[in-house]
Amino acid sequence: MAGPKFKGEKGDSAAAAGAAAQRRDPYEVLGVGRNATEQEIKSAFRRMALKYHPDKNADDPVASDKFQEATFSYNILSDPDKRRQYDSSGFEAIEADSQELELDLSSLNTVNTVFAALFSKLGVPIKTTVSATVLEEALNGSVEISQLQLGKSVCRKVEKQTAHFYSVDITDEEAKMGLVCRVHSSAKSKFKLLYFEPEDNGGLSLALQEDSSKTGKVTSAGMFFLGFPVYRFEQNNSAAAAKDPDSAFFKRLDGFQPCEVNELKEGTNYFAVYGDNFFKSASYTIEVVCAEPFSAEKERLRSVEAKIIAKRSELSKFESEYREVLAKFTEMTSRYAQEMQTIDELLKERNDIHASYTNNPTLQRSSSSSKGKSPSKGSKSEDDHQTVKKEKKSKSPPVDETKSDDEATKNKKEKKPKDRIRRKKWFNIHLKVDKKRPC
């Protein structure tokens, strides 16, 4: 894996694409086959890390590149999910933003260590490895080992990037009953619990490790050697879970993997506590106890882990069903929103039409009504006007007294019979007749 970067730079995506094209097969880098076990992969990485570690090759850029390449390859092959993705689709299937940094703090300079500590405080998951110096000293048999009595606890403080080694002698009967090694820190220090296996040359090789985690008011780590497969559970990346909660849920149990060692052999066994803090020492209490008094807890643990394994296989089937139903639900909700919008638009259009009738001023309605009836009213007023004109004409100057009765009679016959008002007015005219004139 490339060295840690803490600053975003332009062109990172292009550089990443170019780097992906130049990467070698992780199996080829570590020198293992595609069917290699987890233990074989871990052992191969240890050998390369000890050989090419920057502490031993400070001025050798080739060794530094090989160390980074080996670390990157190990990060893929040691994670079951990433290994599965790589086997199926290669490097493209592995998302760069979901990969967790795994750093050897002893190889970082002060600036990078400060940045790593800051990112860790902000919640960015940064996995750390055991210092290559510690592993090399253990492999060479040059570490100091303290005797630890079964059932007795020891409280100590270990400096950062260093380790305290312990040996525990157990009988065959105790090994069959099972043992538990537990470490906790009331100061909430960050540490690693390590288990080493003896080598033929008298040295020790790392076989198992557990990172401390917060449990209540303390940080703790434990190893269980109970004679049956015991699983470790690694939490998924919280950043990836925030991006896609559904995928995080269905992959939640992918981090439930069996430990490489599930029982101890009689004789001497070796443990160590490694200070995993960035700047300060770690206070801890270590104790190895026989599992005989915890027979009920052993059976409960065996039962619940079997249920978790069964549930993990059920989730794979449930995910396909869930995705199918979710797609249908998304389609229905989309249609629901469209139908709701259509109905709202139709009702709004209807209300606008109603408003055109009810919201206009009364005066405009009256004027429009009068316009509609204007022809009949106009004709009526015009008739009245003509009638008045005729009446005025009828009120012309009084008839001369010399007019005869025949003219009066003639004028009377010319009047329309239907015009009752005019006839009435006609009869009201006072006519002067000269009675002295002979007929």
QUIFENBEL-V811816 format. One record per backbone hydrogen bond with DSSP energy under -1.0 kcal/mol. NH is the residue of the N-H (numbers start at 1). CO is the residue of the C=O. E is the energy in kcal/mol with one decimal. If there is no record, write none. Layout:
nh=(NH:NH)
co=(CO:CO)
e=(E:E)
This chain:
nh=(12:15:16:17:18:19:20:21:29:30:32:36:41:42:43:44:45:46:47:48:49:50:51:52:56:57:60:64:65:66:67:68:69:70:71:72:73:74:75:76:77:78:83:84:85:86:87:88:89:90:93:94:103:107:108:113:114:115:116:117:118:119:120:121:122:123:124:127:129:135:136:137:138:139:140:142:146:148:151:152:154:156:158:161:162:164:166:167:168:170:175:176:177:178:179:180:181:182:183:184:185:188:192:193:194:195:196:197:199:202:204:205:207:208:210:212:213:215:218:219:220:221:223:225:227:232:234:241:242:243:244:248:249:250:251:252:254:256:257:257:259:267:269:271:272:273:274:275:276:282:284:285:286:287:289:291:294:298:299:300:301:302:303:304:305:306:307:308:309:310:311:312:313:314:315:318:319:320:321:322:323:324:325:326:327:328:329:330:331:332:333:334:335:336:337:338:339:340:341:342:343:344:345:346:347:348:349:350:351:352:353:354:355:356:357:358:359:365:366:367:368:369:370:371:372:373:377:378:379:380:381:382:383:384:385:386:387:388:389:390:391:392:393:394:395:396:403:408:409:410:411:412:413:414:420:423:424:425:426:427:428:429:435)
co=(9:11:12:13:14:15:16:17:25:26:27:33:37:38:39:40:41:42:43:44:45:46:47:48:53:53:57:60:61:62:63:64:65:66:67:68:69:70:71:72:73:74:79:80:81:82:83:84:85:86:90:91:127:104:105:109:110:111:112:113:114:115:116:117:118:120:119:101:103:131:132:133:134:135:136:137:165:167:288:149:286:284:282:275:159:273:271:146:269:267:171:172:173:174:225:289:223:287:221:285:219:185:274:210:272:208:270:205:203:199:138:197:195:195:193:191:220:218:215:185:213:183:181:179:262:257:255:237:238:239:240:244:245:246:247:249:251:253:232:255:230:170:168:166:194:164:192:162:190:158:156:184:154:182:180:178:291:294:295:296:297:298:299:300:301:302:303:304:305:306:307:308:309:310:311:314:315:316:317:318:319:320:321:322:323:324:325:326:327:328:329:330:331:332:333:334:335:336:337:338:339:340:341:342:343:344:345:346:347:348:349:350:351:352:354:354:355:361:362:363:364:365:366:367:368:369:373:374:375:376:377:378:379:380:381:382:383:384:385:386:387:388:389:390:391:393:400:404:405:406:407:408:409:410:418:419:420:421:422:423:424:426:433)
e=(-1.1:-2.4:-2.6:-2.1:-2.3:-2.5:-2.3:-1.6:-2.5:-2.2:-2.1:-1.6:-2.2:-2.5:-2.4:-2.2:-2.1:-2.2:-2.0:-1.9:-3.0:-2.5:-1.5:-2.7:-1.5:-1.2:-1.4:-1.8:-2.2:-2.2:-2.3:-2.3:-2.5:-2.4:-2.3:-2.4:-2.3:-2.4:-2.1:-1.2:-2.4:-2.4:-2.9:-2.1:-2.1:-2.7:-2.5:-1.5:-2.7:-2.3:-1.1:-1.7:-2.7:-2.0:-1.3:-2.1:-2.1:-2.2:-2.6:-2.4:-2.3:-2.7:-2.1:-2.1:-1.7:-1.1:-2.4:-3.2:-3.0:-2.0:-2.6:-2.3:-2.2:-2.4:-2.0:-2.6:-2.6:-2.8:-3.6:-1.9:-2.3:-2.0:-2.7:-2.7:-1.5:-2.2:-3.5:-2.4:-2.7:-2.5:-2.1:-1.9:-2.0:-1.5:-2.2:-2.5:-2.3:-2.8:-2.6:-1.9:-2.7:-1.3:-2.0:-2.8:-3.1:-2.9:-2.1:-2.7:-3.2:-1.6:-2.8:-2.5:-2.7:-1.7:-2.3:-2.3:-2.1:-3.0:-1.1:-1.8:-2.7:-2.4:-2.5:-2.8:-2.1:-3.4:-2.0:-1.9:-1.8:-1.4:-2.1:-2.2:-2.1:-2.1:-1.6:-1.2:-1.5:-1.6:-2.1:-1.1:-2.9:-2.8:-2.6:-2.7:-2.0:-2.1:-2.7:-2.8:-1.3:-3.2:-2.6:-1.9:-2.5:-2.0:-2.7:-3.1:-1.4:-2.1:-1.9:-2.1:-2.6:-2.6:-2.3:-2.9:-2.2:-1.6:-1.8:-2.0:-2.2:-2.0:-2.6:-2.2:-1.6:-1.8:-2.1:-2.7:-2.4:-1.0:-1.6:-2.9:-2.8:-1.8:-2.3:-3.0:-2.1:-1.8:-2.8:-2.7:-2.0:-2.4:-2.8:-2.0:-2.2:-2.8:-2.2:-2.0:-3.0:-2.4:-2.1:-2.4:-2.5:-2.2:-2.1:-2.3:-2.5:-2.0:-2.2:-2.4:-2.4:-2.2:-1.9:-2.2:-2.4:-1.3:-1.2:-1.8:-2.4:-1.4:-2.3:-2.5:-2.4:-2.0:-2.7:-1.9:-1.6:-1.7:-1.7:-2.5:-2.0:-2.1:-2.6:-2.0:-2.1:-2.3:-2.2:-2.1:-2.6:-2.6:-2.0:-2.5:-2.5:-2.4:-2.2:-2.4:-1.3:-1.3:-2.1:-1.6:-2.6:-2.6:-2.6:-1.9:-2.0:-1.6:-1.9:-1.8:-2.3:-2.3:-2.1:-2.7:-1.3:-1.4:-1.2)
